[in-house]
Amino acid sequence: MKIIWTLLCCVVLAATFTACKSSAPEPAEGEAAAEGDAPAEAEAAEAAGAVEKAPAQEAAPAAIPAPPDVAAPPENAKSSESGLAWTVLQPGTGDKHPSEWDIVTVNYTGWTTDGRMFDSSTKRGKPAEFPLNRVIKGWTEGVQLMVPGEKRRFWIPGNLAYGEVKEGDPHAAFGPPRGTLVFDVELISFKEAPKPPDAPKDVAAIPKNAKKTKSGLGSRVLKKGTGKDHPTATSVVTVHYSGWTTDGKMFDSSIVRGTPATFGLNQVIPGWTEGLQLMVVGEKRRLWIPEDLAYAGRPGRPQGMLVFDVELLEIKQ
């Protein structure tokens, strides 16, 4: 049985949708690794576009011994302002670094600071592939420092991983490990993602030329569709989309991943369920989704009103 650790934090849309596809478990996923590709997923997908994102683990493999410095970074380790620490175990052969939107292929092993191995693509014998912005913050930051062929050891504090250890935490015995985590990561290769779309000029607030529903959802048609039928609240649809917070920060995009998202409209945030039913195939629309129709302040999800550009490609049923 596969256990997917979200080393990153974002299926924002993962939160929003289901997020990214990975041939192997995704390490360091924020809340899980997101991705399947259902944007704005309310609960089920919550991975298609916005959640922060660790590797997925299969039946517990025999442990790889922990490094001798697993308990704390050694004196020769370097660190960043965020608290991430690392040492280079093997120089790389490339000269380019991945960006947060790129899809990386890595081998890795992760331990807690008491030397317990909790996940390893190396032990499974299959590298992991995932978008770098769909994993825990420590991975998103650290792997961008690397070049292909390089191997590093990272000490990732809890606030950049799955959270700090807290007394009486009812979830501590389940899910990803808390506290500082140590990873040996080898960057095998990466695929450059398409350039992210620019944030809309009207991203900060619902403009006067947008229509508003009783629920508070705002929308404006960017391109008219060619279809006649509208999806229902339970339809399965295929879309391309990008999502931003009102300060113009993009948190998810199927366009950047290069793959449309397919999901049930009853599996995404309420603003998507409502907004997509206004559309026809071929239509592109901008949605301003108030917080109560988005993630309602849930931790690990984008906060406040969210703005999405959505193109409805197909209504499957």
Secondary structure in CASP SS format (residue, H / E / C, confidence):
PFRMAT SS
TARGET T0000
AUTHOR 0000-0000-0000
METHOD secondary structure of the structure
MODEL  1
M C 1.00
K C 1.00
I E 1.00
I E 1.00
W C 1.00
T C 1.00
L C 1.00
L E 1.00
C C 1.00
C E 1.00
V E 1.00
V E 1.00
L E 1.00
A C 1.00
A E 1.00
T E 1.00
F C 1.00
T C 1.00
A C 1.00
C C 1.00
K C 1.00
S C 1.00
S C 1.00
A C 1.00
P C 1.00
E C 1.00
P C 1.00
A C 1.00
E E 1.00
G E 1.00
E C 1.00
A C 1.00
A C 1.00
A C 1.00
E C 1.00
G C 1.00
D C 1.00
A C 1.00
P C 1.00
A C 1.00
E C 1.00
A C 1.00
E C 1.00
A C 1.00
A C 1.00
E C 1.00
A C 1.00
A C 1.00
G C 1.00
A E 1.00
V E 1.00
E E 1.00
K C 1.00
A C 1.00
P C 1.00
A E 1.00
Q E 1.00
E C 1.00
A C 1.00
A C 1.00
P C 1.00
A C 1.00
A C 1.00
I C 1.00
P C 1.00
A C 1.00
P C 1.00
P C 1.00
D C 1.00
V C 1.00
A C 1.00
A C 1.00
P C 1.00
P C 1.00
E C 1.00
N C 1.00
A C 1.00
K E 1.00
S E 1.00
S C 1.00
E C 1.00
S C 1.00
G C 1.00
L C 1.00
A E 1.00
W E 1.00
T E 1.00
V E 1.00
L E 1.00
Q E 1.00
P C 1.00
G C 1.00
T C 1.00
G C 1.00
D C 1.00
K C 1.00
H C 1.00
P C 1.00
S C 1.00
E C 1.00
W C 1.00
D C 1.00
I E 1.00
V E 1.00
T E 1.00
V E 1.00
N E 1.00
Y E 1.00
T E 1.00
G E 1.00
W E 1.00
T E 1.00
T C 1.00
D C 1.00
G C 1.00
R C 1.00
M E 1.00
F E 1.00
D E 1.00
S E 1.00
S H 1.00
T H 1.00
K H 1.00
R H 1.00
G C 1.00
K C 1.00
P C 1.00
A E 1.00
E E 1.00
F E 1.00
P E 1.00
L H 1.00
N H 1.00
R H 1.00
V E 1.00
I C 1.00
K H 1.00
G H 1.00
W H 1.00
T H 1.00
E H 1.00
G H 1.00
V H 1.00
Q C 1.00
L C 1.00
M C 1.00
V C 1.00
P C 1.00
G C 1.00
E C 1.00
K E 1.00
R E 1.00
R E 1.00
F E 1.00
W E 1.00
I E 1.00
P C 1.00
G H 1.00
N H 1.00
L H 1.00
A C 1.00
Y C 1.00
G C 1.00
E C 1.00
V C 1.00
K C 1.00
E C 1.00
G C 1.00
D C 1.00
P C 1.00
H C 1.00
A C 1.00
A C 1.00
F C 1.00
G C 1.00
P C 1.00
P C 1.00
R C 1.00
G C 1.00
T C 1.00
L E 1.00
V E 1.00
F E 1.00
D E 1.00
V E 1.00
E E 1.00
L E 1.00
I E 1.00
S E 1.00
F E 1.00
K E 1.00
E C 1.00
A C 1.00
P C 1.00
K C 1.00
P C 1.00
P C 1.00
D C 1.00
A C 1.00
P C 1.00
K C 1.00
D C 1.00
V C 1.00
A C 1.00
A C 1.00
I C 1.00
P C 1.00
K C 1.00
N C 1.00
A C 1.00
K E 1.00
K E 1.00
T C 1.00
K C 1.00
S C 1.00
G C 1.00
L C 1.00
G E 1.00
S E 1.00
R E 1.00
V E 1.00
L E 1.00
K E 1.00
K C 1.00
G C 1.00
T C 1.00
G C 1.00
K C 1.00
D C 1.00
H C 1.00
P C 1.00
T C 1.00
A C 1.00
T C 1.00
S C 1.00
V E 1.00
V E 1.00
T E 1.00
V E 1.00
H E 1.00
Y E 1.00
S E 1.00
G E 1.00
W E 1.00
T E 1.00
T C 1.00
D C 1.00
G C 1.00
K C 1.00
M E 1.00
F E 1.00
D E 1.00
S E 1.00
S H 1.00
I H 1.00
V H 1.00
R H 1.00
G C 1.00
T C 1.00
P C 1.00
A E 1.00
T E 1.00
F E 1.00
G E 1.00
L C 1.00
N C 1.00
Q C 1.00
V C 1.00
I C 1.00
P H 1.00
G H 1.00
W H 1.00
T H 1.00
E H 1.00
G H 1.00
L H 1.00
Q C 1.00
L C 1.00
M C 1.00
V C 1.00
V C 1.00
G C 1.00
E C 1.00
K E 1.00
R E 1.00
R E 1.00
L E 1.00
W E 1.00
I E 1.00
P C 1.00
E H 1.00
D H 1.00
L H 1.00
A C 1.00
Y C 1.00
A C 1.00
G C 1.00
R C 1.00
P C 1.00
G C 1.00
R C 1.00
P C 1.00
Q C 1.00
G C 1.00
M C 1.00
L E 1.00
V E 1.00
F E 1.00
D E 1.00
V E 1.00
E E 1.00
L E 1.00
L E 1.00
E E 1.00
I E 1.00
K C 1.00
Q C 1.00
END
